[in-house]
Amino acid sequence: AVNYRPRAAGLADSIRREFGVEPKLVDSSGGAFEVRVDGKLIFSKKALGRFPDDEEIHAAIAAAR
């Protein structure tokens, strides 16, 4: 199994720097990696079958705000 925790932590750091918010990392299993803004799902690794890149998440967060 691939450990995505380091990538998730890196993405959380970039979100913190870019948007000045404190991301919350929640451990899960089964390939789930989701990003939510104010409870709204903006990315699902399980649905798309891939991990996002930082720019993709930054754009989705900006659009959701």
Secondary structure, DSSP 8 states (H G I E B T S, - for coil): ----HHHHHHHHHHHHHHH----------TT--EEEETTEEEEEHHHHTS---HHHHHHHHHHH-
